[in-house]
Amino acid sequence: MAFKYSSVTKKVIMALAGLFLISFLIVHLSINLLLLFDGSRELFNIAAHFMGTNPVIQVFQIVLFGGIILHIIVGVILQVQNWMARPTRYKVEGYSQTSFFSKFMIHTGAVILAFLVIHLFNFFFKAKFGELEAILINGEHYEDMGILVIEQFKELPYVLMYVVWLLFLGFHLDHAFHSALQSLGLNHGKYTPVAFGISRALAILIAGGFILIPVLIYINQ
């Protein structure tokens, strides 16, 4: 069905899904960083409990998974169509005002997807369907999601795996934001460099922020 839409339409869908996923990453990072600023894990567990039980958030969770699937499907279709449109690559690639990582979006995306599956099994499915330890906060019992994260990142192989994954995420995000703006027709000769700058800053802040979590947990154990 997605093949029937024009290339422009598919790029707009890709852009909107991508911007939605970026906004989710920012919220997710904000909550996870609570583990570094609150050793009691209370703030993180309260936030995690709210995210896991609020009906509105649960609806957005379904939308999130839909956005991920849509982003993957449309991204693969666009890449395949690009390959089919230019089966023989130019011997000398022309360089324009595009991110270096724009050439590898499908590759970084594939790596991110593989690690995302591992991440879901390590955290999401354990939290959703497993038995977690309880923690008492203000007289109420909460599932201790925080200890699940901390115990996971006390293991060096997991820390290294997540750092590598998050570097790939950063590379992917480096091109994502300004590419989304261009797909939505918001590019302008005067402001394009600003969009590039914001895209790179987002990539560094999001990937760097997530990397801090496993590294500092491991170092401070």
N, C-alpha and C positions, 0 to 999 in steps of 0.2 A: 504493500500500500504506500509506504514511504517513498518508493521509487517514482510514484506518479507526480509528486510535488516537484515544482521547479527548484533549481539549485539555490536561487535566492531565498525561497520559502524555507528550504531545509536549513540554510545557514541562519536564518532568523530563529527557527526552532532551536537549533544548536546553541545560539547565543543566549536565548532566554533561559534554557535549561542550565547552561554554564553559569550564568549570573546567579541563578537561584542556588546552585551548588556552592558557589563562592560565599554567598551570604550564610549558608548553613555551616561552612567551615569556620567562619568568623565566630559564630555563636558557639559552635562545638569547642573551639580553641579557648574561648573566654571561660567556659565552664571547666575545662580540663586544667587550665592554669590555676584554678582554685586549690588544686592539690599542692602546688608549690608555695602558696602563701598561707595555708592553714593546715598545720601539722595534725590537727585533730580530725581532719577529713569531714568535719560536720557540714561546712558550707558546700563542699562538693556533693556529699550524699543528699543533702536537702535539694540541691539543684537537680541532681540525677533522678531523685524520687519525683520531683515535679515534672521533669521531662518524660518520665516513664509512666505517669498516671494521669496527667492532664488530658482530657478528651480532645481538646483542640490540637495539642501537640501530637497526639496519636494520629489524627487525620493528616497533619502535615508530614508525619513519618511515612505514611503511605504515598503522599505526593512526592516526598524525597526519593523513595525507591523508584517511583515512576519516572522522576526526573533523571535519575542515574541511568536507568534502562534506556530512556529516550535519547539521552546524550550519547550513550554508547552506540545505539543502533544508527542514529543519524550520522554520527562521526564516521562510522565504518562505511556507510553508504557513500558519503561525500569523498572519502579517501579512495574507495574503489572506483568511483566515477572519475576522479582526478587521474588515477593510474590508467584507466581505459582511454581517457581523452588524450593522454600523452604517454603512449606505450614505450617510446624511445626517449630516454632522458637526454637533455642537452649535454654535450661534452663539457661545456663551460657554463656553470650556473650563473644567472644574472643576480646581482645583489641589489636589493632595494631596501627601503626603510621598513624592514620586517625583523622580527626577533629571530635570532639564530636558532632558537628552539622550535620555531614554526615548522621547520623541515622534519621534525621528529615527533610531532604531536601524536600520531597514531602509535608510535613505538612507546613513548612515555605513558600514553593512555593504557596500553596493553599491560605494562608493568604495574601501573597503579591498580588496574582491575584485579590482577592476580593477587596482589597484596591485600586488596580490599576484602577479598573472600576470606583470607587468613584472619584479617582484623575482625570480621564479623563473627567468625567462629571463636576467636579468643575473648571477645568482649560482649558483643551484642547478644548472641544466642545464649551464652552462659548467663547473662543478666536477665534475659527474657524467660528462659526455660529452665535454668539451673537453680540449684540451692545455694544461696549466698549467706555468709555470716550476717548476724544482726548487730546493729550498733544503736545504743541508746542516746537520743538527742532530745534535750528538753522534755524528758519523761516519755518520749514516744520511741518506738522501735522502727528503725529503717534498715533496709538491706544495705550492707556495706560494700557498695560498688567501688569505693576508694581503695579498699584493701586488695580487691581483684586487680586493679590497675598497678598498684605498687608492687605486689608479689610478682606480677608478670615482668615488670621492668627491673627486677633484681637479678634477672638472668641475662648475662652478657650477650648470648646469641640473639635473643629477642630485641635487645637494645640496638645492636648493630643492624639487624634486619629492618627495624623501624626507621632508623636514621637513613639507611639507603633508600627505603620506600619514600620517605618524606623529601629527600633530595630530588627524586624523580617527580614528586608532586610539585615541588618548587619550580622545576624546569617546565613542567606542563603549565603552571599558572603564569609563568613569565610571559607567555604569548596570549593567554586566555582572555584577560580583561580587555585589552585594546582591540583584540580580534573581534570580541563580542560587540564592542561599540561600533566598529566598522561594519559588521554584518547588519546592525540596526540602523545604519545610515547616519550615525552620529560623528563620523570622522570629518575632520576639517584640517586643512593645511596648517592653520595657525595653532590648533590645539592637539594635533596628533602626537607631537613630542611629549606633551603633558600626559596624554593617555598612556604612552609607552612608559613614562616615569612612574605613574600610578600603578600600572600593571607589574612592573618590576618590584616596586615597594611592597605591594600586596603579596607577591610571591615570596619575598624575603621574610616579611613579617609572619605570614601564615606558616610557611615551612619551618622557619627558624623558631617560632613559638612552639610548634608541636615537637620539634627536635629537643628543645630544652627539657621537656617533661621527662622522657625516658632517661636522658643523660644525667640530669640532676638527681632523679630518684635513684639511679644506679650508684652515682658517686656518693650520695649521702646516706646510703643504707648502713 
